Amino acid sequence: MLQLTLYSLITLFSIIFMNMI
């Protein structure tokens, strides 16, 4: 479960980072 949460967080951050650029 921890891995899934971590992966979700990374994906979310990636989307935000792509939107910022």
N, CA, C and O atoms as a Tinker XYZ file with bonds, in Angstrom:
    84  protein
     1  N      0.837000   -1.210000    0.000000    73     2
     2  CA     0.000000    0.000000    0.000000    64     1     3
     3  C      0.868000    1.255000    0.000000    63     2     4     5
     4  O      0.539000    2.246000   -0.651000    81     3
     5  N      1.968000    1.205000    0.728000    73     3     6
     6  CA     2.861000    2.368000    0.801000    64     5     7
     7  C      3.449000    2.679000   -0.577000    63     6     8     9
     8  O      3.575000    3.840000   -0.966000    81     7
     9  N      3.804000    1.623000   -1.302000    73     7    10
    10  CA     4.369000    1.814000   -2.652000    64     9    11
    11  C      3.352000    2.481000   -3.574000    63    10    12    13
    12  O      3.707000    3.351000   -4.370000    81    11
    13  N      2.096000    2.075000   -3.468000    73    11    14
    14  CA     1.045000    2.629000   -4.315000    64    13    15
    15  C      0.868000    4.118000   -4.021000    63    14    16    17
    16  O      0.722000    4.927000   -4.937000    81    15
    17  N      0.882000    4.470000   -2.734000    73    15    18
    18  CA     0.735000    5.879000   -2.342000    64    17    19
    19  C      1.909000    6.699000   -2.861000    63    18    20    21
    20  O      1.735000    7.811000   -3.358000    81    19
    21  N      3.104000    6.136000   -2.738000    73    19    22
    22  CA     4.309000    6.831000   -3.202000    64    21    23
    23  C      4.245000    7.044000   -4.711000    63    22    24    25
    24  O      4.562000    8.126000   -5.206000    81    23
    25  N      3.834000    6.010000   -5.434000    73    23    26
    26  CA     3.729000    6.104000   -6.892000    64    25    27
    27  C      2.692000    7.156000   -7.284000    63    26    28    29
    28  O      2.900000    7.913000   -8.232000    81    27
    29  N      1.582000    7.202000   -6.557000    73    27    30
    30  CA     0.521000    8.178000   -6.814000    64    29    31
    31  C      1.049000    9.603000   -6.600000    63    30    32    33
    32  O      0.779000   10.508000   -7.389000    81    31
    33  N      1.798000    9.771000   -5.523000    73    31    34
    34  CA     2.363000   11.084000   -5.199000    64    33    35
    35  C      3.334000   11.540000   -6.280000    63    34    36    37
    36  O      3.311000   12.701000   -6.690000    81    35
    37  N      4.184000   10.634000   -6.741000    73    35    38
    38  CA     5.161000   10.956000   -7.790000    64    37    39
    39  C      4.437000   11.335000   -9.080000    63    38    40    41
    40  O      4.822000   12.292000   -9.751000    81    39
    41  N      3.395000   10.591000   -9.426000    73    39    42
    42  CA     2.625000   10.879000  -10.640000    64    41    43
    43  C      1.975000   12.264000  -10.536000    63    42    44    45
    44  O      1.997000   13.045000  -11.487000    81    43
    45  N      1.401000   12.552000   -9.373000    73    43    46
    46  CA     0.748000   13.842000   -9.156000    64    45    47
    47  C      1.759000   14.982000   -9.298000    63    46    48    49
    48  O      1.483000   15.982000   -9.960000    81    47
    49  N      2.923000   14.829000   -8.680000    73    47    50
    50  CA     3.972000   15.844000   -8.762000    64    49    51
    51  C      4.445000   16.028000  -10.198000    63    50    52    53
    52  O      4.733000   17.143000  -10.632000    81    51
    53  N      4.522000   14.917000  -10.932000    73    51    54
    54  CA     4.958000   14.968000  -12.333000    64    53    55
    55  C      3.979000   15.786000  -13.176000    63    54    56    57
    56  O      4.390000   16.586000  -14.016000    81    55
    57  N      2.689000   15.578000  -12.945000    73    55    58
    58  CA     1.661000   16.312000  -13.685000    64    57    59
    59  C      1.757000   17.806000  -13.362000    63    58    60    61
    60  O      1.692000   18.647000  -14.258000    81    59
    61  N      1.914000   18.125000  -12.076000    73    59    62
    62  CA     2.024000   19.526000  -11.646000    64    61    63
    63  C      3.264000   20.170000  -12.264000    63    62    64    65
    64  O      3.215000   21.307000  -12.735000    81    63
    65  N      4.376000   19.432000  -12.258000    73    63    66
    66  CA     5.631000   19.944000  -12.813000    64    65    67
    67  C      5.486000   20.212000  -14.312000    63    66    68    69
    68  O      5.979000   21.222000  -14.814000    81    67
    69  N      4.818000   19.318000  -15.017000    73    67    70
    70  CA     4.625000   19.489000  -16.468000    64    69    71
    71  C      3.729000   20.692000  -16.750000    63    70    72    73
    72  O      3.927000   21.398000  -17.739000    81    71
    73  N      2.745000   20.924000  -15.884000    73    71    74
    74  CA     1.846000   22.065000  -16.059000    64    73    75
    75  C      2.577000   23.386000  -15.808000    63    74    76    77
    76  O      2.286000   24.395000  -16.450000    81    75
    77  N      3.515000   23.372000  -14.883000    73    75    78
    78  CA     4.263000   24.592000  -14.560000    64    77    79
    79  C      5.178000   25.020000  -15.708000    63    78    80    81
    80  O      5.376000   26.213000  -15.941000    81    79
    81  N      5.723000   24.054000  -16.410000    73    79    82
    82  CA     6.678000   24.371000  -17.478000    64    81    83
    83  C      5.951000   24.750000  -18.775000    63    82    84
    84  O      6.597000   25.047000  -19.780000    81    83
